[in-house]
Amino acid sequence: MGSKSSTILDRIDFSKIFEIEKGKVLGLQLPDGLKYWAREIAKFLEEKGYEVIISASPTYGSCDVDLNLLKHVDYLIHLAHSSTKFERVIFVPYFYEYHIDVELIKKTVKERKIALAGTANYAWKFGEVAEELEKSGYDVFLGKGDLEFEGQILGCNFTSLRGEYEAVLFIGDGLFHPLGIAFLGKKVYRYSPLSGEIEEVKADEFKKERYKIATKAIHCEKFGILVSSKPGQINLKKAREALKILKEKGKEAFIIFCDEITPEKLRNFDFDCYVNTACPRIAYDDWKKFDKPIITLPELKFAFGIERDILPDFKY
């Protein structure tokens, strides 16, 4: 077994899986970034006495479970996302082992009272990280929202950041999550232990773009309201609220129910604008990929004068 395989298997806690009776059929679902190792993981489980079926469906979080595959297996193994409640779905964490460069952080983060935030892949270690930062003079806030770990956030859930502090230190990769924090009005720094990069993330330009897109919606006449069939994202209540607003404003509007919301799937429809009620990433992160404007329910309310400002479509 090569070094890549050894590394991936060493990072996975198989204990919950091994509690399953041998001979059972297991579905294996992984995010795209880990699909490279799907064959090796499946082979390992097969050698332990299980039949394995690999899911090719994408997964962007614990809200995104392959329920179609679940119908055909005894258990679905959902790798790399934190646990939520689904029968016969076993969530298996995938934790990054990392170390922080405190001296690098001190050069950039001048605020003394800071909150830590990150996805589960990093948040599992925040207790140790907080101790290290406090030894260097920081007063660290570690909030416990309604997720698994202290400081843990999702792209739609920032409940761990309810508290008092001067700035947020986001530990992880990418801009989607720290932009979401900045959108809430927080000062936020993004620090990646893997690349060694640290920067302040500001939402000013992002907000300007959202205002522009929301303003465009006023002049649209035909609206498609997007509802995801993904079990943790489906929200017909929001969709019906958007439908009511648009009908009252004299607009033509219909609810569109779909599994995966992609530019290709929407391209064949004759709508001027879409209202997204699924994962906020679609409107906030992927909007440039779509041919027509995509707005959130709060942005729709702003566009038609129901709200005075664009509110983030997050749980906070």
C-alpha positions as a Markdown table, in Angstrom:
| # | Residue | x | y | z |
|---|---|---|---|---|
| 1 | Met | 0.0 | 0.0 | 0.0 |
| 2 | Gly | 1.5 | 3.4 | -1.1 |
| 3 | Ser | 2.0 | 6.4 | 1.1 |
| 4 | Lys | -1.1 | 8.2 | -0.1 |
| 5 | Ser | -3.3 | 5.2 | 0.9 |
| 6 | Ser | -1.6 | 4.8 | 4.2 |
| 7 | Thr | -2.1 | 8.5 | 5.0 |
| 8 | Ile | -5.8 | 8.5 | 4.1 |
| 9 | Leu | -6.6 | 5.3 | 6.1 |
| 10 | Asp | -4.6 | 6.6 | 9.1 |
| 11 | Arg | -6.8 | 9.7 | 9.2 |
| 12 | Ile | -10.1 | 7.9 | 9.3 |
| 13 | Asp | -11.6 | 6.4 | 12.4 |
| 14 | Phe | -13.3 | 3.2 | 11.3 |
| 15 | Ser | -14.5 | 2.2 | 14.8 |
| 16 | Lys | -18.2 | 3.0 | 14.1 |
| 17 | Ile | -18.1 | 1.1 | 10.8 |
| 18 | Phe | -16.5 | -2.0 | 12.4 |
| 19 | Glu | -19.5 | -2.2 | 14.8 |
| 20 | Ile | -21.6 | -3.2 | 11.7 |
| 21 | Glu | -22.0 | -6.9 | 11.2 |
| 22 | Lys | -19.8 | -8.4 | 8.6 |
| 23 | Gly | -21.4 | -9.2 | 5.3 |
| 24 | Lys | -23.6 | -6.1 | 5.2 |
| 25 | Val | -23.7 | -3.8 | 2.2 |
| 26 | Leu | -22.2 | -0.4 | 2.7 |
| 27 | Gly | -22.6 | 2.7 | 0.6 |
| 28 | Leu | -19.6 | 5.0 | 0.6 |
| 29 | Gln | -20.1 | 8.7 | 0.0 |
| 30 | Leu | -17.2 | 11.1 | -0.1 |
| 31 | Pro | -16.7 | 14.8 | -1.0 |
| 32 | Asp | -15.0 | 15.4 | -4.4 |
| 33 | Gly | -11.7 | 16.2 | -2.7 |
| 34 | Leu | -11.5 | 12.7 | -1.3 |
| 35 | Lys | -13.0 | 10.7 | -4.2 |
| 36 | Tyr | -9.4 | 10.0 | -5.3 |
| 37 | Trp | -9.1 | 7.6 | -2.4 |
| 38 | Ala | -12.6 | 6.0 | -2.8 |
| 39 | Arg | -11.1 | 2.8 | -4.4 |
| 40 | Glu | -8.6 | 2.3 | -1.6 |
| 41 | Ile | -11.1 | 2.9 | 1.2 |
| 42 | Ala | -13.6 | 0.5 | -0.5 |
| 43 | Lys | -10.9 | -2.1 | -0.9 |
| 44 | Phe | -10.0 | -1.8 | 2.8 |
| 45 | Leu | -13.6 | -2.3 | 3.8 |
| 46 | Glu | -14.1 | -5.2 | 1.4 |
| 47 | Glu | -11.1 | -6.9 | 3.0 |
| 48 | Lys | -12.8 | -6.5 | 6.3 |
| 49 | Gly | -15.8 | -8.5 | 5.1 |
| 50 | Tyr | -18.2 | -5.9 | 3.7 |
| 51 | Glu | -19.7 | -5.4 | 0.3 |
| 52 | Val | -19.1 | -1.8 | -0.8 |
| 53 | Ile | -21.0 | 0.4 | -3.4 |
| 54 | Ile | -19.3 | 3.8 | -4.1 |
| 55 | Ser | -21.5 | 6.9 | -4.6 |
| 56 | Ala | -20.5 | 9.2 | -7.5 |
| 57 | Ser | -22.9 | 11.9 | -6.2 |
| 58 | Pro | -21.2 | 15.1 | -5.0 |
| 59 | Thr | -21.6 | 16.0 | -1.3 |
| 60 | Tyr | -21.0 | 19.5 | 0.1 |
| 61 | Gly | -21.9 | 18.9 | 3.7 |
| 62 | Ser | -23.8 | 16.7 | 6.2 |
| 63 | Cys | -27.0 | 18.1 | 4.7 |
| 64 | Asp | -26.1 | 16.4 | 1.4 |
| 65 | Val | -26.7 | 12.7 | 1.9 |
| 66 | Asp | -27.1 | 10.2 | -1.0 |
| 67 | Leu | -30.6 | 9.0 | -0.1 |
| 68 | Asn | -31.0 | 7.2 | -3.4 |
| 69 | Leu | -28.0 | 4.9 | -2.7 |
| 70 | Leu | -29.2 | 4.5 | 0.9 |
| 71 | Lys | -32.3 | 2.7 | -0.5 |
| 72 | His | -30.1 | -0.1 | -1.9 |
| 73 | Val | -27.6 | -0.6 | 1.0 |
| 74 | Asp | -27.8 | -1.6 | 4.6 |
| 75 | Tyr | -25.8 | 1.5 | 5.8 |
| 76 | Leu | -24.4 | 4.6 | 4.1 |
| 77 | Ile | -20.9 | 5.7 | 5.2 |
| 78 | His | -20.7 | 9.5 | 4.8 |
| 79 | Leu | -17.1 | 10.6 | 5.1 |
| 80 | Ala | -15.6 | 13.9 | 6.2 |
| 81 | His | -18.7 | 15.8 | 7.5 |
| 82 | Ser | -20.0 | 16.1 | 11.0 |
| 83 | Ser | -22.9 | 14.1 | 12.2 |
| 84 | Thr | -26.6 | 14.9 | 11.7 |
| 85 | Lys | -29.5 | 12.6 | 12.3 |
| 86 | Phe | -30.3 | 10.1 | 9.5 |
| 87 | Glu | -31.3 | 6.5 | 10.0 |
| 88 | Arg | -28.7 | 4.0 | 8.7 |
| 89 | Val | -26.2 | 6.8 | 7.9 |
| 90 | Ile | -22.9 | 6.7 | 9.7 |
| 91 | Phe | -21.0 | 9.9 | 9.6 |
| 92 | Val | -17.2 | 9.3 | 9.8 |
| 93 | Pro | -15.1 | 12.4 | 10.5 |
| 94 | Tyr | -11.9 | 13.2 | 8.5 |
| 95 | Phe | -9.7 | 15.5 | 10.6 |
| 96 | Tyr | -6.8 | 17.4 | 9.4 |
| 97 | Glu | -3.8 | 17.2 | 11.7 |
| 98 | Tyr | -2.2 | 20.6 | 11.7 |
| 99 | His | -0.1 | 23.0 | 13.7 |
| 100 | Ile | -0.4 | 26.8 | 13.9 |
| 101 | Asp | 2.3 | 29.4 | 13.5 |
| 102 | Val | 1.6 | 31.7 | 16.4 |
| 103 | Glu | 4.3 | 34.2 | 15.5 |
| 104 | Leu | 2.8 | 34.6 | 12.0 |
| 105 | Ile | -0.7 | 35.1 | 13.5 |
| 106 | Lys | 0.7 | 37.7 | 16.0 |
| 107 | Lys | 2.2 | 39.7 | 13.1 |
| 108 | Thr | -1.3 | 40.1 | 11.5 |
| 109 | Val | -3.9 | 39.8 | 14.2 |
| 110 | Lys | -3.5 | 42.7 | 16.5 |
| 111 | Glu | -6.8 | 42.4 | 18.3 |
| 112 | Arg | -6.4 | 40.6 | 21.7 |
| 113 | Lys | -9.9 | 39.2 | 22.1 |
| 114 | Ile | -10.6 | 36.8 | 19.3 |
| 115 | Ala | -13.0 | 34.1 | 18.4 |
| 116 | Leu | -12.0 | 30.9 | 16.6 |
| 117 | Ala | -14.0 | 29.5 | 13.8 |
| 118 | Gly | -13.6 | 26.7 | 11.3 |
| 119 | Thr | -15.2 | 23.6 | 9.7 |
| 120 | Ala | -15.2 | 20.3 | 11.6 |
| 121 | Asn | -12.0 | 19.3 | 9.8 |
| 122 | Tyr | -10.1 | 22.0 | 11.8 |
| 123 | Ala | -12.5 | 22.7 | 14.7 |
| 124 | Trp | -11.8 | 19.4 | 16.4 |
| 125 | Lys | -8.5 | 20.8 | 17.6 |
| 126 | Phe | -9.6 | 24.2 | 18.7 |
| 127 | Gly | -9.2 | 23.5 | 22.4 |
| 128 | Glu | -5.5 | 22.9 | 21.9 |
| 129 | Val | -5.2 | 25.9 | 19.5 |
| 130 | Ala | -6.9 | 28.2 | 22.0 |
| 131 | Glu | -4.5 | 27.2 | 24.7 |
| 132 | Glu | -1.6 | 27.9 | 22.5 |
| 133 | Leu | -2.9 | 31.3 | 21.5 |
| 134 | Glu | -3.7 | 32.3 | 25.1 |
| 135 | Lys | -0.1 | 31.5 | 26.1 |
| 136 | Ser | 0.8 | 34.2 | 23.6 |
| 137 | Gly | -1.5 | 36.8 | 25.1 |
| 138 | Tyr | -4.8 | 36.3 | 23.2 |
| 139 | Asp | -8.1 | 36.1 | 25.0 |
| 140 | Val | -9.8 | 33.4 | 23.0 |
| 141 | Phe | -13.6 | 33.0 | 22.7 |
| 142 | Leu | -14.7 | 29.4 | 21.8 |
| 143 | Gly | -18.4 | 29.4 | 21.3 |
| 144 | Lys | -20.6 | 26.3 | 21.2 |
| 145 | Gly | -23.4 | 26.6 | 18.7 |
| 146 | Asp | -25.7 | 23.8 | 17.7 |
| 147 | Leu | -23.0 | 21.9 | 15.9 |
| 148 | Glu | -20.6 | 19.2 | 17.1 |
| 149 | Phe | -17.5 | 21.1 | 18.0 |
| 150 | Glu | -16.7 | 24.4 | 19.8 |
| 151 | Gly | -16.0 | 27.1 | 17.1 |
| 152 | Gln | -17.4 | 24.9 | 14.3 |
| 153 | Ile | -19.3 | 26.7 | 11.5 |
| 154 | Leu | -21.0 | 25.6 | 8.3 |
| 155 | Gly | -21.7 | 27.7 | 5.2 |
| 156 | Cys | -25.2 | 28.3 | 6.5 |
| 157 | Asn | -24.7 | 28.0 | 10.3 |
| 158 | Phe | -22.6 | 30.5 | 12.4 |
| 159 | Thr | -24.2 | 29.9 | 15.8 |
| 160 | Ser | -20.9 | 29.3 | 17.5 |
| 161 | Leu | -20.0 | 32.9 | 16.9 |
| 162 | Arg | -22.7 | 34.3 | 19.2 |
| 163 | Gly | -20.6 | 36.2 | 21.8 |
| 164 | Glu | -18.3 | 39.2 | 22.5 |
| 165 | Tyr | -14.9 | 39.6 | 20.9 |
| 166 | Glu | -13.0 | 42.0 | 18.7 |
| 167 | Ala | -12.2 | 39.8 | 15.7 |
| 168 | Val | -12.6 | 36.3 | 14.3 |
| 169 | Leu | -9.7 | 34.0 | 13.4 |
| 170 | Phe | -11.0 | 31.6 | 10.8 |
| 171 | Ile | -8.7 | 28.5 | 10.5 |
| 172 | Gly | -9.1 | 26.7 | 7.2 |
| 173 | Asp | -9.1 | 27.0 | 3.5 |
| 174 | Gly | -11.1 | 29.0 | 0.9 |
| 175 | Leu | -13.0 | 32.3 | 1.2 |
| 176 | Phe | -16.6 | 31.1 | 1.3 |
| 177 | His | -16.7 | 30.7 | 5.1 |
| 178 | Pro | -14.7 | 33.7 | 6.1 |
| 179 | Leu | -16.7 | 35.9 | 3.7 |
| 180 | Gly | -19.8 | 34.7 | 5.4 |
| 181 | Ile | -18.4 | 35.8 | 8.7 |
| 182 | Ala | -17.5 | 39.2 | 7.3 |
| 183 | Phe | -21.0 | 39.4 | 5.8 |
| 184 | Leu | -22.3 | 39.2 | 9.4 |
| 185 | Gly | -20.4 | 42.4 | 10.2 |
| 186 | Lys | -17.5 | 40.7 | 11.9 |
| 187 | Lys | -13.8 | 41.6 | 11.4 |
| 188 | Val | -12.3 | 38.3 | 10.2 |
| 189 | Tyr | -8.9 | 36.9 | 9.4 |
| 190 | Arg | -8.3 | 33.7 | 7.4 |
| 191 | Tyr | -5.4 | 31.6 | 8.4 |
| 192 | Ser | -4.5 | 28.4 | 6.5 |
| 193 | Pro | -2.1 | 26.1 | 8.4 |
| 194 | Leu | -1.6 | 24.1 | 5.2 |
| 195 | Ser | -0.4 | 27.0 | 3.0 |
| 196 | Gly | 0.9 | 29.2 | 5.8 |
| 197 | Glu | -1.2 | 32.1 | 4.4 |
| 198 | Ile | -2.9 | 34.7 | 6.6 |
| 199 | Glu | -5.0 | 37.7 | 5.5 |
| 200 | Glu | -7.9 | 39.9 | 6.6 |
| 201 | Val | -11.1 | 39.1 | 4.6 |
| 202 | Lys | -13.4 | 41.9 | 3.9 |
| 203 | Ala | -17.0 | 41.7 | 2.5 |
| 204 | Asp | -17.3 | 45.2 | 1.1 |
| 205 | Glu | -16.9 | 44.2 | -2.6 |
| 206 | Phe | -19.0 | 41.1 | -2.0 |
| 207 | Lys | -21.8 | 43.2 | -0.5 |
| 208 | Lys | -21.7 | 45.6 | -3.5 |
| 209 | Glu | -22.1 | 42.7 | -5.9 |
| 210 | Arg | -25.1 | 41.4 | -3.9 |
| 211 | Tyr | -26.7 | 44.8 | -3.9 |
| 212 | Lys | -26.3 | 45.0 | -7.7 |
| 213 | Ile | -27.8 | 41.6 | -8.2 |
| 214 | Ala | -30.7 | 42.2 | -5.9 |
| 215 | Thr | -31.4 | 45.5 | -7.7 |
| 216 | Lys | -31.6 | 43.7 | -11.0 |
| 217 | Ala | -34.4 | 41.5 | -9.7 |
| 218 | Ile | -36.7 | 44.5 | -9.5 |
| 219 | His | -36.8 | 44.7 | -13.3 |
| 220 | Cys | -37.4 | 40.9 | -13.8 |
| 221 | Glu | -40.9 | 39.6 | -14.5 |
| 222 | Lys | -40.5 | 35.7 | -14.6 |
| 223 | Phe | -39.0 | 34.1 | -11.4 |
| 224 | Gly | -38.0 | 30.6 | -10.7 |
| 225 | Ile | -37.8 | 29.7 | -7.0 |
| 226 | Leu | -35.2 | 27.0 | -6.4 |
| 227 | Val | -35.9 | 24.2 | -3.9 |
| 228 | Ser | -33.3 | 21.5 | -3.4 |
| 229 | Ser | -34.3 | 17.9 | -2.8 |
| 230 | Lys | -31.2 | 17.3 | -0.6 |
| 231 | Pro | -32.5 | 16.2 | 2.8 |
| 232 | Gly | -30.7 | 18.9 | 4.8 |
| 233 | Gln | -31.5 | 21.7 | 2.3 |
| 234 | Ile | -35.1 | 21.3 | 1.3 |
| 235 | Asn | -37.1 | 24.3 | 2.4 |
| 236 | Leu | -40.6 | 24.6 | 0.8 |
| 237 | Lys | -41.6 | 27.1 | 3.5 |
| 238 | Lys | -39.1 | 29.6 | 2.3 |
| 239 | Ala | -40.0 | 28.9 | -1.3 |
| 240 | Arg | -43.7 | 29.5 | -0.6 |
| 241 | Glu | -42.8 | 32.8 | 1.2 |
| 242 | Ala | -40.9 | 33.9 | -1.9 |
| 243 | Leu | -43.8 | 32.8 | -4.1 |
| 244 | Lys | -46.3 | 34.9 | -2.1 |
| 245 | Ile | -44.1 | 38.0 | -2.2 |
| 246 | Leu | -43.6 | 37.8 | -6.0 |
| 247 | Lys | -47.3 | 37.1 | -6.7 |
| 248 | Glu | -48.3 | 40.1 | -4.6 |
| 249 | Lys | -45.9 | 42.2 | -6.6 |
| 250 | Gly | -47.5 | 41.1 | -9.8 |
| 251 | Lys | -44.6 | 38.9 | -10.9 |
| 252 | Glu | -44.9 | 35.5 | -12.6 |
| 253 | Ala | -43.3 | 32.9 | -10.3 |
| 254 | Phe | -43.0 | 29.1 | -10.0 |
| 255 | Ile | -41.3 | 26.7 | -7.7 |
| 256 | Ile | -38.6 | 24.5 | -9.3 |
| 257 | Phe | -37.7 | 21.3 | -7.4 |
| 258 | Cys | -34.3 | 19.8 | -8.2 |
| 259 | Asp | -31.6 | 17.6 | -6.8 |
| 260 | Glu | -28.5 | 19.5 | -8.0 |
| 261 | Ile | -28.7 | 23.2 | -8.9 |
| 262 | Thr | -26.3 | 23.8 | -11.7 |
| 263 | Pro | -26.1 | 26.2 | -14.6 |
| 264 | Glu | -26.8 | 23.4 | -17.1 |
| 265 | Lys | -30.0 | 22.4 | -15.4 |
| 266 | Leu | -31.4 | 26.0 | -15.3 |
| 267 | Arg | -30.3 | 26.9 | -18.8 |
| 268 | Asn | -33.3 | 25.4 | -20.5 |
| 269 | Phe | -35.8 | 27.3 | -18.5 |
| 270 | Asp | -37.4 | 30.6 | -19.5 |
| 271 | Phe | -37.0 | 32.6 | -16.3 |
| 272 | Asp | -35.4 | 36.1 | -15.8 |
| 273 | Cys | -34.3 | 35.5 | -12.3 |
| 274 | Tyr | -34.0 | 32.8 | -9.7 |
| 275 | Val | -34.6 | 32.9 | -5.9 |
| 276 | Asn | -32.4 | 30.3 | -4.1 |
| 277 | Thr | -33.7 | 28.6 | -1.0 |
| 278 | Ala | -31.0 | 25.9 | -0.9 |
| 279 | Cys | -27.4 | 26.1 | 0.2 |
| 280 | Pro | -26.3 | 29.8 | 0.3 |
| 281 | Arg | -23.2 | 28.8 | -1.5 |
| 282 | Ile | -25.2 | 28.7 | -4.8 |
| 283 | Ala | -26.0 | 32.4 | -4.6 |
| 284 | Tyr | -23.0 | 33.6 | -2.7 |
| 285 | Asp | -20.2 | 31.5 | -4.2 |
| 286 | Asp | -21.3 | 30.2 | -7.6 |
| 287 | Trp | -23.5 | 33.0 | -8.9 |
| 288 | Lys | -21.0 | 34.0 | -11.7 |
| 289 | Lys | -21.5 | 30.5 | -13.3 |
| 290 | Phe | -25.1 | 31.1 | -14.0 |
| 291 | Asp | -26.6 | 33.0 | -17.0 |
| 292 | Lys | -29.4 | 34.6 | -14.9 |
| 293 | Pro | -29.3 | 36.5 | -11.6 |
| 294 | Ile | -29.6 | 34.3 | -8.5 |
| 295 | Ile | -30.8 | 36.0 | -5.3 |
| 296 | Thr | -31.6 | 34.8 | -1.8 |
| 297 | Leu | -34.9 | 35.3 | 0.0 |
| 298 | Pro | -33.5 | 38.2 | 2.2 |
| 299 | Glu | -32.3 | 39.8 | -1.0 |
| 300 | Leu | -35.7 | 39.4 | -2.6 |
| 301 | Lys | -37.2 | 41.1 | 0.4 |
| 302 | Phe | -34.7 | 44.0 | 0.1 |
| 303 | Ala | -35.4 | 44.4 | -3.6 |
| 304 | Phe | -39.1 | 44.8 | -3.1 |
| 305 | Gly | -38.8 | 47.1 | -0.1 |
| 306 | Ile | -39.8 | 44.5 | 2.6 |
| 307 | Glu | -36.4 | 44.8 | 4.3 |
| 308 | Arg | -34.2 | 47.9 | 4.5 |
| 309 | Asp | -30.9 | 46.0 | 4.0 |
| 310 | Ile | -29.5 | 42.8 | 2.6 |
| 311 | Leu | -29.4 | 40.3 | 5.4 |
| 312 | Pro | -27.2 | 37.2 | 5.3 |
| 313 | Asp | -29.1 | 34.0 | 4.6 |
| 314 | Phe | -27.4 | 32.2 | 7.5 |
| 315 | Lys | -28.4 | 30.7 | 10.9 |
| 316 | Tyr | -26.7 | 32.9 | 13.5 |
